[in-house]
Structure formats: structure tokens, C-alpha cells
């Protein structure tokens, strides 16, 4: 039996929910030091912590998330705000559906 490297969910909604919960849970653990308060991160740092660059087109993902939020990649965001959380999760979802998130050839 092949060992899965990624979690599988019984519905897209449950996968989206898991990603949102993960982003919220990790926000205080790796907050950018010296910027406002723990849990406040830049788009780039938030995405780098959840999407390894060796498996993702990380710069395109960062650009898509920043664009959907109307901010710069290094601009501080507050992931706890519903609009911000939706923007980051939505960018991941759009990239995953298009197959643009992965570097490996199919």
C-alpha cells in the first residue's frame, strides 16, 4: 500500500476548512518578530510556512495571494480577519485546482 504524503479529505469543503484552521493555529507560533504583535505576518512568510518551495511554485502562489488581498507580498497581514483568511485560502485553492501549485511533471 502506497503511503500518502498529503492529507485527503472526504469533501473539498473539509479540506478548505482544515487549511483555514491550520493557518489560524500557526499564526502565533511563527509571528514575524518586531512587527506589531505575534501572529501578524506578511503574505510571503505565511505562505512559505505552509507551502514548501521544493514542491510548489511558491513565488506564483505568493503573488496570487497578495493580488487577491490587494497587498504587496511583504506587506503585513492579519490572517485572523475573515477577508484575509479567505484570500489566502482562495489563492491556494485556485492554484491547486489549476495544477499550477506543483512543480513536478505529471
Jmol script that loads the backbone (N, CA, C; Angstrom):
load data "model"
ATOM      1  N   UNK A   1       0.832  -1.175   0.000  1.00  0.00           N
ATOM      2  CA  UNK A   1       0.000   0.000   0.000  1.00  0.00           C
ATOM      3  C   UNK A   1       0.882   1.246   0.000  1.00  0.00           C
ATOM      4  N   UNK A   2       0.560   2.198  -0.873  1.00  0.00           N
ATOM      5  CA  UNK A   2       1.348   3.408  -1.012  1.00  0.00           C
ATOM      6  C   UNK A   2       1.060   4.370   0.141  1.00  0.00           C
ATOM      7  N   UNK A   3       2.120   4.907   0.721  1.00  0.00           N
ATOM      8  CA  UNK A   3       1.973   5.878   1.800  1.00  0.00           C
ATOM      9  C   UNK A   3       1.686   7.255   1.194  1.00  0.00           C
ATOM     10  N   UNK A   4       0.626   7.906   1.653  1.00  0.00           N
ATOM     11  CA  UNK A   4       0.255   9.218   1.144  1.00  0.00           C
ATOM     12  C   UNK A   4       1.079  10.298   1.833  1.00  0.00           C
ATOM     13  N   UNK A   5       1.530  11.274   1.045  1.00  0.00           N
ATOM     14  CA  UNK A   5       2.303  12.386   1.597  1.00  0.00           C
ATOM     15  C   UNK A   5       1.412  13.539   2.025  1.00  0.00           C
ATOM     16  N   UNK A   6       0.201  13.568   1.543  1.00  0.00           N
ATOM     17  CA  UNK A   6      -0.698  14.674   1.829  1.00  0.00           C
ATOM     18  C   UNK A   6      -2.007  14.138   2.391  1.00  0.00           C
ATOM     19  N   UNK A   7      -2.643  14.955   3.189  1.00  0.00           N
ATOM     20  CA  UNK A   7      -3.940  14.556   3.749  1.00  0.00           C
ATOM     21  C   UNK A   7      -4.986  14.508   2.640  1.00  0.00           C
ATOM     22  N   UNK A   8      -5.927  13.598   2.792  1.00  0.00           N
ATOM     23  CA  UNK A   8      -7.068  13.513   1.873  1.00  0.00           C
ATOM     24  C   UNK A   8      -8.327  13.768   2.685  1.00  0.00           C
ATOM     25  N   UNK A   9      -9.265  14.452   2.073  1.00  0.00           N
ATOM     26  CA  UNK A   9     -10.499  14.807   2.766  1.00  0.00           C
ATOM     27  C   UNK A   9     -11.694  14.259   2.011  1.00  0.00           C
ATOM     28  N   UNK A  10     -12.771  14.043   2.733  1.00  0.00           N
ATOM     29  CA  UNK A  10     -13.963  13.469   2.117  1.00  0.00           C
ATOM     30  C   UNK A  10     -14.739  14.472   1.275  1.00  0.00           C
ATOM     31  N   UNK A  11     -14.396  15.754   1.389  1.00  0.00           N
ATOM     32  CA  UNK A  11     -15.052  16.773   0.563  1.00  0.00           C
ATOM     33  C   UNK A  11     -14.111  17.967   0.431  1.00  0.00           C
ATOM     34  N   UNK A  12     -14.260  18.736  -0.642  1.00  0.00           N
ATOM     35  CA  UNK A  12     -13.434  19.942  -0.791  1.00  0.00           C
ATOM     36  C   UNK A  12     -13.626  20.908   0.385  1.00  0.00           C
ATOM     37  N   UNK A  13     -14.854  20.997   0.858  1.00  0.00           N
ATOM     38  CA  UNK A  13     -15.141  21.910   1.972  1.00  0.00           C
ATOM     39  C   UNK A  13     -14.348  21.556   3.222  1.00  0.00           C
ATOM     40  N   UNK A  14     -14.200  20.263   3.500  1.00  0.00           N
ATOM     41  CA  UNK A  14     -13.442  19.850   4.681  1.00  0.00           C
ATOM     42  C   UNK A  14     -11.944  20.097   4.501  1.00  0.00           C
ATOM     43  N   UNK A  15     -11.449  20.001   3.288  1.00  0.00           N
ATOM     44  CA  UNK A  15     -10.053  20.335   3.019  1.00  0.00           C
ATOM     45  C   UNK A  15      -9.790  21.825   3.193  1.00  0.00           C
ATOM     46  N   UNK A  16     -10.707  22.643   2.707  1.00  0.00           N
ATOM     47  CA  UNK A  16     -10.598  24.094   2.860  1.00  0.00           C
ATOM     48  C   UNK A  16     -10.658  24.471   4.335  1.00  0.00           C
ATOM     49  N   UNK A  17     -11.551  23.848   5.046  1.00  0.00           N
ATOM     50  CA  UNK A  17     -11.683  24.109   6.486  1.00  0.00           C
ATOM     51  C   UNK A  17     -10.389  23.743   7.222  1.00  0.00           C
ATOM     52  N   UNK A  18      -9.794  22.619   6.870  1.00  0.00           N
ATOM     53  CA  UNK A  18      -8.550  22.189   7.513  1.00  0.00           C
ATOM     54  C   UNK A  18      -7.417  23.181   7.240  1.00  0.00           C
ATOM     55  N   UNK A  19      -7.314  23.670   6.015  1.00  0.00           N
ATOM     56  CA  UNK A  19      -6.279  24.658   5.694  1.00  0.00           C
ATOM     57  C   UNK A  19      -6.495  25.934   6.493  1.00  0.00           C
ATOM     58  N   UNK A  20      -7.719  26.403   6.557  1.00  0.00           N
ATOM     59  CA  UNK A  20      -8.013  27.625   7.315  1.00  0.00           C
ATOM     60  C   UNK A  20      -7.667  27.447   8.789  1.00  0.00           C
ATOM     61  N   UNK A  21      -8.030  26.302   9.364  1.00  0.00           N
ATOM     62  CA  UNK A  21      -7.717  26.038  10.765  1.00  0.00           C
ATOM     63  C   UNK A  21      -6.210  25.971  10.993  1.00  0.00           C
ATOM     64  N   UNK A  22      -5.483  25.386  10.055  1.00  0.00           N
ATOM     65  CA  UNK A  22      -4.039  25.296  10.167  1.00  0.00           C
ATOM     66  C   UNK A  22      -3.400  26.688  10.132  1.00  0.00           C
ATOM     67  N   UNK A  23      -3.833  27.528   9.200  1.00  0.00           N
ATOM     68  CA  UNK A  23      -3.310  28.887   9.118  1.00  0.00           C
ATOM     69  C   UNK A  23      -3.573  29.663  10.407  1.00  0.00           C
ATOM     70  N   UNK A  24      -4.760  29.508  10.954  1.00  0.00           N
ATOM     71  CA  UNK A  24      -5.098  30.202  12.204  1.00  0.00           C
ATOM     72  C   UNK A  24      -4.302  29.657  13.385  1.00  0.00           C
ATOM     73  N   UNK A  25      -4.123  28.365  13.435  1.00  0.00           N
ATOM     74  CA  UNK A  25      -3.413  27.742  14.557  1.00  0.00           C
ATOM     75  C   UNK A  25      -1.927  28.107  14.557  1.00  0.00           C
ATOM     76  N   UNK A  26      -1.344  28.284  13.391  1.00  0.00           N
ATOM     77  CA  UNK A  26       0.097  28.539  13.294  1.00  0.00           C
ATOM     78  C   UNK A  26       0.454  30.015  13.363  1.00  0.00           C
ATOM     79  N   UNK A  27      -0.519  30.891  13.346  1.00  0.00           N
ATOM     80  CA  UNK A  27      -0.217  32.315  13.248  1.00  0.00           C
ATOM     81  C   UNK A  27       0.585  32.850  14.409  1.00  0.00           C
ATOM     82  N   UNK A  28       0.381  32.348  15.616  1.00  0.00           N
ATOM     83  CA  UNK A  28       1.104  32.863  16.766  1.00  0.00           C
ATOM     84  C   UNK A  28       2.438  32.200  16.985  1.00  0.00           C
ATOM     85  N   UNK A  29       2.665  31.064  16.366  1.00  0.00           N
ATOM     86  CA  UNK A  29       3.894  30.309  16.592  1.00  0.00           C
ATOM     87  C   UNK A  29       5.065  30.851  15.795  1.00  0.00           C
ATOM     88  N   UNK A  30       4.786  31.452  14.651  1.00  0.00           N
ATOM     89  CA  UNK A  30       5.891  31.938  13.823  1.00  0.00           C
ATOM     90  C   UNK A  30       5.679  33.384  13.415  1.00  0.00           C
ATOM     91  N   UNK A  31       5.091  34.176  14.313  1.00  0.00           N
ATOM     92  CA  UNK A  31       4.870  35.593  14.026  1.00  0.00           C
ATOM     93  C   UNK A  31       6.184  36.302  13.760  1.00  0.00           C
ATOM     94  N   UNK A  32       6.142  37.219  12.861  1.00  0.00           N
ATOM     95  CA  UNK A  32       7.322  37.962  12.477  1.00  0.00           C
ATOM     96  C   UNK A  32       7.788  38.818  13.653  1.00  0.00           C
ATOM     97  N   UNK A  33       9.005  38.645  14.100  1.00  0.00           N
ATOM     98  CA  UNK A  33       9.476  39.407  15.249  1.00  0.00           C
ATOM     99  C   UNK A  33       9.619  40.880  14.890  1.00  0.00           C
ATOM    100  N   UNK A  34       9.253  41.736  15.818  1.00  0.00           N
ATOM    101  CA  UNK A  34       9.407  43.165  15.629  1.00  0.00           C
ATOM    102  C   UNK A  34       8.323  43.819  14.801  1.00  0.00           C
ATOM    103  N   UNK A  35       7.327  43.095  14.368  1.00  0.00           N
ATOM    104  CA  UNK A  35       6.236  43.670  13.585  1.00  0.00           C
ATOM    105  C   UNK A  35       4.960  43.579  14.401  1.00  0.00           C
ATOM    106  N   UNK A  36       4.433  44.699  14.772  1.00  0.00           N
ATOM    107  CA  UNK A  36       3.202  44.832  15.555  1.00  0.00           C
ATOM    108  C   UNK A  36       3.107  43.811  16.677  1.00  0.00           C
ATOM    109  N   UNK A  37       2.569  42.641  16.429  1.00  0.00           N
ATOM    110  CA  UNK A  37       2.393  41.668  17.508  1.00  0.00           C
ATOM    111  C   UNK A  37       2.530  40.262  16.959  1.00  0.00           C
ATOM    112  N   UNK A  38       2.769  39.262  17.825  1.00  0.00           N
ATOM    113  CA  UNK A  38       2.838  37.883  17.341  1.00  0.00           C
ATOM    114  C   UNK A  38       1.557  37.518  16.593  1.00  0.00           C
ATOM    115  N   UNK A  39       1.708  36.789  15.542  1.00  0.00           N
ATOM    116  CA  UNK A  39       0.548  36.379  14.760  1.00  0.00           C
ATOM    117  C   UNK A  39       0.301  37.274  13.582  1.00  0.00           C
ATOM    118  N   UNK A  40       1.046  38.354  13.480  1.00  0.00           N
ATOM    119  CA  UNK A  40       0.909  39.252  12.344  1.00  0.00           C
ATOM    120  C   UNK A  40       2.053  38.958  11.405  1.00  0.00           C
ATOM    121  N   UNK A  41       1.749  38.486  10.230  1.00  0.00           N
ATOM    122  CA  UNK A  41       2.767  38.074   9.273  1.00  0.00           C
ATOM    123  C   UNK A  41       2.563  38.736   7.927  1.00  0.00           C
ATOM    124  N   UNK A  42       3.585  38.678   7.128  1.00  0.00           N
ATOM    125  CA  UNK A  42       3.481  39.093   5.738  1.00  0.00           C
ATOM    126  C   UNK A  42       2.928  37.923   4.925  1.00  0.00           C
ATOM    127  N   UNK A  43       2.366  38.237   3.779  1.00  0.00           N
ATOM    128  CA  UNK A  43       1.850  37.197   2.881  1.00  0.00           C
ATOM    129  C   UNK A  43       2.951  36.171   2.599  1.00  0.00           C
ATOM    130  N   UNK A  44       4.133  36.654   2.259  1.00  0.00           N
ATOM    131  CA  UNK A  44       5.243  35.767   1.912  1.00  0.00           C
ATOM    132  C   UNK A  44       5.554  34.793   3.045  1.00  0.00           C
ATOM    133  N   UNK A  45       5.662  35.291   4.266  1.00  0.00           N
ATOM    134  CA  UNK A  45       6.017  34.435   5.392  1.00  0.00           C
ATOM    135  C   UNK A  45       4.902  33.421   5.689  1.00  0.00           C
ATOM    136  N   UNK A  46       3.661  33.864   5.613  1.00  0.00           N
ATOM    137  CA  UNK A  46       2.530  32.971   5.862  1.00  0.00           C
ATOM    138  C   UNK A  46       2.540  31.805   4.877  1.00  0.00           C
ATOM    139  N   UNK A  47       2.760  32.090   3.613  1.00  0.00           N
ATOM    140  CA  UNK A  47       2.732  31.047   2.593  1.00  0.00           C
ATOM    141  C   UNK A  47       3.981  30.164   2.663  1.00  0.00           C
ATOM    142  N   UNK A  48       5.140  30.764   2.861  1.00  0.00           N
ATOM    143  CA  UNK A  48       6.365  29.960   2.976  1.00  0.00           C
ATOM    144  C   UNK A  48       6.263  28.943   4.111  1.00  0.00           C
ATOM    145  N   UNK A  49       5.566  29.281   5.180  1.00  0.00           N
ATOM    146  CA  UNK A  49       5.474  28.354   6.308  1.00  0.00           C
ATOM    147  C   UNK A  49       4.575  27.152   6.024  1.00  0.00           C
ATOM    148  N   UNK A  50       3.706  27.241   5.039  1.00  0.00           N
ATOM    149  CA  UNK A  50       2.747  26.174   4.749  1.00  0.00           C
ATOM    150  C   UNK A  50       2.937  25.523   3.397  1.00  0.00           C
ATOM    151  N   UNK A  51       3.764  26.071   2.529  1.00  0.00           N
ATOM    152  CA  UNK A  51       3.921  25.534   1.173  1.00  0.00           C
ATOM    153  C   UNK A  51       5.408  25.471   0.831  1.00  0.00           C
ATOM    154  N   UNK A  52       6.034  24.327   1.024  1.00  0.00           N
ATOM    155  CA  UNK A  52       7.467  24.201   0.751  1.00  0.00           C
ATOM    156  C   UNK A  52       7.816  24.572  -0.687  1.00  0.00           C
ATOM    157  N   UNK A  53       8.850  25.371  -0.845  1.00  0.00           N
ATOM    158  CA  UNK A  53       9.269  25.822  -2.171  1.00  0.00           C
ATOM    159  C   UNK A  53       9.753  24.712  -3.081  1.00  0.00           C
ATOM    160  N   UNK A  54      10.201  23.592  -2.506  1.00  0.00           N
ATOM    161  CA  UNK A  54      10.658  22.494  -3.352  1.00  0.00           C
ATOM    162  C   UNK A  54       9.502  21.714  -3.975  1.00  0.00           C
ATOM    163  N   UNK A  55       8.265  21.973  -3.543  1.00  0.00           N
ATOM    164  CA  UNK A  55       7.106  21.269  -4.088  1.00  0.00           C
ATOM    165  C   UNK A  55       6.098  22.200  -4.744  1.00  0.00           C
ATOM    166  N   UNK A  56       6.320  23.501  -4.641  1.00  0.00           N
ATOM    167  CA  UNK A  56       5.354  24.481  -5.131  1.00  0.00           C
ATOM    168  C   UNK A  56       6.044  25.588  -5.906  1.00  0.00           C
ATOM    169  N   UNK A  57       5.303  26.197  -6.823  1.00  0.00           N
ATOM    170  CA  UNK A  57       5.773  27.420  -7.470  1.00  0.00           C
ATOM    171  C   UNK A  57       5.442  28.529  -6.485  1.00  0.00           C
ATOM    172  N   UNK A  58       6.284  28.651  -5.479  1.00  0.00           N
ATOM    173  CA  UNK A  58       5.997  29.475  -4.318  1.00  0.00           C
ATOM    174  C   UNK A  58       5.830  30.954  -4.665  1.00  0.00           C
ATOM    175  N   UNK A  59       6.647  31.473  -5.556  1.00  0.00           N
ATOM    176  CA  UNK A  59       6.537  32.894  -5.899  1.00  0.00           C
ATOM    177  C   UNK A  59       5.215  33.196  -6.601  1.00  0.00           C
ATOM    178  N   UNK A  60       4.760  32.292  -7.459  1.00  0.00           N
ATOM    179  CA  UNK A  60       3.467  32.493  -8.127  1.00  0.00           C
ATOM    180  C   UNK A  60       2.320  32.420  -7.112  1.00  0.00           C
ATOM    181  N   UNK A  61       2.426  31.519  -6.155  1.00  0.00           N
ATOM    182  CA  UNK A  61       1.402  31.384  -5.113  1.00  0.00           C
ATOM    183  C   UNK A  61       1.371  32.641  -4.248  1.00  0.00           C
ATOM    184  N   UNK A  62       2.546  33.143  -3.866  1.00  0.00           N
ATOM    185  CA  UNK A  62       2.621  34.367  -3.062  1.00  0.00           C
ATOM    186  C   UNK A  62       2.016  35.539  -3.839  1.00  0.00           C
ATOM    187  N   UNK A  63       2.357  35.647  -5.112  1.00  0.00           N
ATOM    188  CA  UNK A  63       1.824  36.734  -5.941  1.00  0.00           C
ATOM    189  C   UNK A  63       0.307  36.642  -6.060  1.00  0.00           C
ATOM    190  N   UNK A  64      -0.208  35.428  -6.247  1.00  0.00           N
ATOM    191  CA  UNK A  64      -1.661  35.246  -6.368  1.00  0.00           C
ATOM    192  C   UNK A  64      -2.375  35.628  -5.071  1.00  0.00           C
ATOM    193  N   UNK A  65      -1.818  35.223  -3.938  1.00  0.00           N
ATOM    194  CA  UNK A  65      -2.445  35.546  -2.654  1.00  0.00           C
ATOM    195  C   UNK A  65      -2.382  37.048  -2.392  1.00  0.00           C
ATOM    196  N   UNK A  66      -1.228  37.656  -2.627  1.00  0.00           N
ATOM    197  CA  UNK A  66      -1.090  39.097  -2.407  1.00  0.00           C
ATOM    198  C   UNK A  66      -2.043  39.864  -3.318  1.00  0.00           C
ATOM    199  N   UNK A  67      -2.135  39.436  -4.572  1.00  0.00           N
ATOM    200  CA  UNK A  67      -3.034  40.086  -5.520  1.00  0.00           C
ATOM    201  C   UNK A  67      -4.488  39.968  -5.077  1.00  0.00           C
ATOM    202  N   UNK A  68      -4.887  38.793  -4.602  1.00  0.00           N
ATOM    203  CA  UNK A  68      -6.279  38.613  -4.186  1.00  0.00           C
ATOM    204  C   UNK A  68      -6.612  39.459  -2.957  1.00  0.00           C
ATOM    205  N   UNK A  69      -5.587  39.775  -2.157  1.00  0.00           N
ATOM    206  CA  UNK A  69      -5.794  40.616  -0.966  1.00  0.00           C
ATOM    207  C   UNK A  69      -5.606  42.099  -1.259  1.00  0.00           C
ATOM    208  N   UNK A  70      -5.020  42.414  -2.421  1.00  0.00           N
ATOM    209  CA  UNK A  70      -4.747  43.804  -2.760  1.00  0.00           C
ATOM    210  C   UNK A  70      -3.588  44.385  -1.954  1.00  0.00           C
ATOM    211  N   UNK A  71      -2.585  43.537  -1.647  1.00  0.00           N
ATOM    212  CA  UNK A  71      -1.421  43.973  -0.872  1.00  0.00           C
ATOM    213  C   UNK A  71      -0.143  43.541  -1.580  1.00  0.00           C
ATOM    214  N   UNK A  72       0.992  43.995  -1.077  1.00  0.00           N
ATOM    215  CA  UNK A  72       2.293  43.579  -1.577  1.00  0.00           C
ATOM    216  C   UNK A  72       2.703  42.284  -0.869  1.00  0.00           C
ATOM    217  N   UNK A  73       3.537  41.445  -1.501  1.00  0.00           N
ATOM    218  CA  UNK A  73       3.932  40.173  -0.887  1.00  0.00           C
ATOM    219  C   UNK A  73       4.566  40.293   0.497  1.00  0.00           C
ATOM    220  N   UNK A  74       5.303  41.369   0.751  1.00  0.00           N
ATOM    221  CA  UNK A  74       5.954  41.526   2.052  1.00  0.00           C
ATOM    222  C   UNK A  74       5.160  42.406   3.010  1.00  0.00           C
ATOM    223  N   UNK A  75       3.964  42.775   2.611  1.00  0.00           N
ATOM    224  CA  UNK A  75       3.122  43.609   3.461  1.00  0.00           C
ATOM    225  C   UNK A  75       2.523  42.775   4.590  1.00  0.00           C
ATOM    226  N   UNK A  76       2.452  43.372   5.755  1.00  0.00           N
ATOM    227  CA  UNK A  76       1.905  42.694   6.926  1.00  0.00           C
ATOM    228  C   UNK A  76       0.403  42.483   6.743  1.00  0.00           C
ATOM    229  N   UNK A  77      -0.061  41.279   7.070  1.00  0.00           N
ATOM    230  CA  UNK A  77      -1.492  40.956   7.036  1.00  0.00           C
ATOM    231  C   UNK A  77      -1.890  40.381   8.392  1.00  0.00           C
ATOM    232  N   UNK A  78      -3.160  40.379   8.648  1.00  0.00           N
ATOM    233  CA  UNK A  78      -3.676  39.745   9.862  1.00  0.00           C
ATOM    234  C   UNK A  78      -4.590  38.614   9.418  1.00  0.00           C
ATOM    235  N   UNK A  79      -4.082  37.399   9.508  1.00  0.00           N
ATOM    236  CA  UNK A  79      -4.786  36.216   8.998  1.00  0.00           C
ATOM    237  C   UNK A  79      -6.095  35.959   9.742  1.00  0.00           C
ATOM    238  N   UNK A  80      -6.252  36.512  10.940  1.00  0.00           N
ATOM    239  CA  UNK A  80      -7.500  36.306  11.697  1.00  0.00           C
ATOM    240  C   UNK A  80      -8.693  37.019  11.090  1.00  0.00           C
ATOM    241  N   UNK A  81      -8.444  38.018  10.249  1.00  0.00           N
ATOM    242  CA  UNK A  81      -9.555  38.721   9.607  1.00  0.00           C
ATOM    243  C   UNK A  81     -10.179  37.813   8.547  1.00  0.00           C
ATOM    244  N   UNK A  82     -11.495  37.646   8.565  1.00  0.00           N
ATOM    245  CA  UNK A  82     -12.139  36.725   7.613  1.00  0.00           C
ATOM    246  C   UNK A  82     -11.782  36.995   6.156  1.00  0.00           C
ATOM    247  N   UNK A  83     -11.733  38.254   5.741  1.00  0.00           N
ATOM    248  CA  UNK A  83     -11.417  38.578   4.347  1.00  0.00           C
ATOM    249  C   UNK A  83      -9.998  38.120   4.005  1.00  0.00           C
ATOM    250  N   UNK A  84      -9.070  38.304   4.924  1.00  0.00           N
ATOM    251  CA  UNK A  84      -7.681  37.910   4.699  1.00  0.00           C
ATOM    252  C   UNK A  84      -7.551  36.393   4.618  1.00  0.00           C
ATOM    253  N   UNK A  85      -8.167  35.713   5.547  1.00  0.00           N
ATOM    254  CA  UNK A  85      -8.126  34.251   5.553  1.00  0.00           C
ATOM    255  C   UNK A  85      -8.729  33.692   4.266  1.00  0.00           C
ATOM    256  N   UNK A  86      -9.870  34.235   3.843  1.00  0.00           N
ATOM    257  CA  UNK A  86     -10.486  33.795   2.586  1.00  0.00           C
ATOM    258  C   UNK A  86      -9.569  34.033   1.395  1.00  0.00           C
ATOM    259  N   UNK A  87      -8.861  35.168   1.388  1.00  0.00           N
ATOM    260  CA  UNK A  87      -7.965  35.480   0.275  1.00  0.00           C
ATOM    261  C   UNK A  87      -6.816  34.500   0.158  1.00  0.00           C
ATOM    262  N   UNK A  88      -6.189  34.167   1.283  1.00  0.00           N
ATOM    263  CA  UNK A  88      -5.046  33.234   1.262  1.00  0.00           C
ATOM    264  C   UNK A  88      -5.516  31.823   0.916  1.00  0.00           C
ATOM    265  N   UNK A  89      -6.594  31.382   1.540  1.00  0.00           N
ATOM    266  CA  UNK A  89      -7.126  30.046   1.261  1.00  0.00           C
ATOM    267  C   UNK A  89      -7.613  29.964  -0.186  1.00  0.00           C
ATOM    268  N   UNK A  90      -8.287  31.003  -0.645  1.00  0.00           N
ATOM    269  CA  UNK A  90      -8.795  31.021  -2.021  1.00  0.00           C
ATOM    270  C   UNK A  90      -7.688  30.956  -3.052  1.00  0.00           C
ATOM    271  N   UNK A  91      -6.586  31.662  -2.799  1.00  0.00           N
ATOM    272  CA  UNK A  91      -5.451  31.624  -3.729  1.00  0.00           C
ATOM    273  C   UNK A  91      -4.875  30.215  -3.809  1.00  0.00           C
ATOM    274  N   UNK A  92      -4.766  29.556  -2.677  1.00  0.00           N
ATOM    275  CA  UNK A  92      -4.259  28.170  -2.659  1.00  0.00           C
ATOM    276  C   UNK A  92      -5.203  27.253  -3.420  1.00  0.00           C
ATOM    277  N   UNK A  93      -6.466  27.435  -3.180  1.00  0.00           N
ATOM    278  CA  UNK A  93      -7.470  26.587  -3.822  1.00  0.00           C
ATOM    279  C   UNK A  93      -7.450  26.762  -5.348  1.00  0.00           C
ATOM    280  N   UNK A  94      -7.382  28.002  -5.806  1.00  0.00           N
ATOM    281  CA  UNK A  94      -7.348  28.252  -7.253  1.00  0.00           C
ATOM    282  C   UNK A  94      -6.090  27.657  -7.878  1.00  0.00           C
ATOM    283  N   UNK A  95      -4.949  27.779  -7.213  1.00  0.00           N
ATOM    284  CA  UNK A  95      -3.693  27.238  -7.747  1.00  0.00           C
ATOM    285  C   UNK A  95      -3.722  25.712  -7.745  1.00  0.00           C
ATOM    286  N   UNK A  96      -4.297  25.121  -6.705  1.00  0.00           N
ATOM    287  CA  UNK A  96      -4.385  23.654  -6.633  1.00  0.00           C
ATOM    288  C   UNK A  96      -5.284  23.107  -7.729  1.00  0.00           C
ATOM    289  N   UNK A  97      -6.417  23.742  -7.943  1.00  0.00           N
ATOM    290  CA  UNK A  97      -7.354  23.270  -8.965  1.00  0.00           C
ATOM    291  C   UNK A  97      -6.772  23.375 -10.358  1.00  0.00           C
ATOM    292  N   UNK A  98      -5.967  24.422 -10.596  1.00  0.00           N
ATOM    293  CA  UNK A  98      -5.405  24.603 -11.932  1.00  0.00           C
ATOM    294  C   UNK A  98      -4.174  23.730 -12.152  1.00  0.00           C
ATOM    295  N   UNK A  99      -3.656  23.140 -11.068  1.00  0.00           N
ATOM    296  CA  UNK A  99      -2.436  22.346 -11.162  1.00  0.00           C
ATOM    297  C   UNK A  99      -1.186  23.210 -11.165  1.00  0.00           C
ATOM    298  N   UNK A 100      -1.363  24.516 -10.986  1.00  0.00           N
ATOM    299  CA  UNK A 100      -0.244  25.447 -11.048  1.00  0.00           C
ATOM    300  C   UNK A 100       0.612  25.450  -9.799  1.00  0.00           C
ATOM    301  N   UNK A 101       0.163  24.793  -8.743  1.00  0.00           N
ATOM    302  CA  UNK A 101       0.917  24.835  -7.485  1.00  0.00           C
ATOM    303  C   UNK A 101       2.088  23.874  -7.474  1.00  0.00           C
ATOM    304  N   UNK A 102       2.062  22.914  -8.325  1.00  0.00           N
ATOM    305  CA  UNK A 102       3.069  21.839  -8.235  1.00  0.00           C
ATOM    306  C   UNK A 102       4.121  21.985  -9.324  1.00  0.00           C
ATOM    307  N   UNK A 103       5.373  21.705  -8.965  1.00  0.00           N
ATOM    308  CA  UNK A 103       6.482  21.762  -9.919  1.00  0.00           C
ATOM    309  C   UNK A 103       6.660  20.458 -10.676  1.00  0.00           C
ATOM    310  N   UNK A 104       6.309  19.362 -10.052  1.00  0.00           N
ATOM    311  CA  UNK A 104       6.600  18.070 -10.676  1.00  0.00           C
ATOM    312  C   UNK A 104       5.751  17.859 -11.912  1.00  0.00           C
ATOM    313  N   UNK A 105       6.346  17.243 -12.908  1.00  0.00           N
ATOM    314  CA  UNK A 105       5.610  16.930 -14.141  1.00  0.00           C
ATOM    315  C   UNK A 105       4.628  15.814 -13.893  1.00  0.00           C
ATOM    316  N   UNK A 106       3.545  15.865 -14.596  1.00  0.00           N
ATOM    317  CA  UNK A 106       2.522  14.825 -14.438  1.00  0.00           C
ATOM    318  C   UNK A 106       2.641  13.799 -15.508  1.00  0.00           C
TER     319      UNK A 106
END
end "model"
wireframe off; spacefill off
backbone 0.3
color backbone group
